[in-house]
Amino acid sequence: MPYLKLLTNIILAISLSSFLGGCSDSKDNKQERKTTLLKGEPSEEHSRLSQKYFDEGEFKKALAEDKKQLEEDLKYYEEDSPEIALDYNNIGLDYDELKEYTKAIEYYKKAMKIDDKTLDENSTERSTTYYNFASSNEALGNYDKALEYYLKALEIDKIGLGEFSRDVLDEHEDIAKLYEKMGKFKLALKQYQEISDIVAHGSNPNSQRAKRIKAKIEALKKRLK
């Protein structure tokens, strides 16, 4: 699944001139507070450094740079903009790699809240967030929640990427493996059989994936006898 870490330069930059902040409604001091956004576009230097560190496996350094990029972007973009959602996803991914899954989930939730306002229902960027969120929940043993969001990601990507895409097949496999972890072997078998059918009609029915899936199907059939 292509994490949003790889999509930094895809989202169109939005230049906003100003943003009106909230008001304090206390009885003693009713004062309007205005936050002015900068014009132009933010520097992406921290994002570039983060990607470099991430690729090198320096995830703490990547996290520090992604947080600096978030601070930079908040000077230019509203808090519920797609650019900020992307920053949240990148931070979540860094926490994932550091195995701090609870913190990763916190940031994916922030991203999903923005996605609900800004993205189409079947946006593949939305499915990426769902996938990341599911992966973190699976790591924490929250299998029901993980399954829910893997399935959401799969349904979107089947529409947006196509049934035969590598990402869709990967998601099918992740779901099948999760069913095995949950002890739901009949559902795992059904999922592997669906993968087998897709692969059989694809461009490479004798691929390593096809062989792996065939072996999983045979093993599950024996287990269910």
Stockholm file with secondary structure:
# STOCKHOLM 1.0

chainA/1-225         MPYLKLLTNIILAISLSSFLGGCSDSKDNKQERKTTLLKGEPSEEHSRLSQKYFDEGEFKKALAEDKKQLEEDLKYYEEDSPEIALDYNNIGLDYDELKEYTKAIEYYKKAMKIDDKTLDENSTERSTTYYNFASSNEALGNYDKALEYYLKALEIDKIGLGEFSRDVLDEHEDIAKLYEKMGKFKLALKQYQEISDIVAHGSNPNSQRAKRIKAKIEALKKRLK
#=GR chainA/1-225 SS CCCGGGGTTTSCCCCCCCBCCCEEECSSCEEECCBCCCSSCCCCHHHHHHHHHHHTTCHHHHHHHHHHHHHHHTTTSCTTSHHHHHHHHHHHHHHHHTTCHHHHHHHHHHHHHHHHHHSCTTCHHHHHHHHHHHHHHHHTTCHHHHHHHHHHHHHHHHHHTCTTSHHHHHHHHHHHHHHHHTTCHHHHHHHHHHHHHHHHTSSCTTSHHHHHHHHHHHHHHHHTC
#=GC SS_cons         CCCGGGGTTTSCCCCCCCBCCCEEECSSCEEECCBCCCSSCCCCHHHHHHHHHHHTTCHHHHHHHHHHHHHHHTTTSCTTSHHHHHHHHHHHHHHHHTTCHHHHHHHHHHHHHHHHHHSCTTCHHHHHHHHHHHHHHHHTTCHHHHHHHHHHHHHHHHHHTCTTSHHHHHHHHHHHHHHHHTTCHHHHHHHHHHHHHHHHTSSCTTSHHHHHHHHHHHHHHHHTC
//
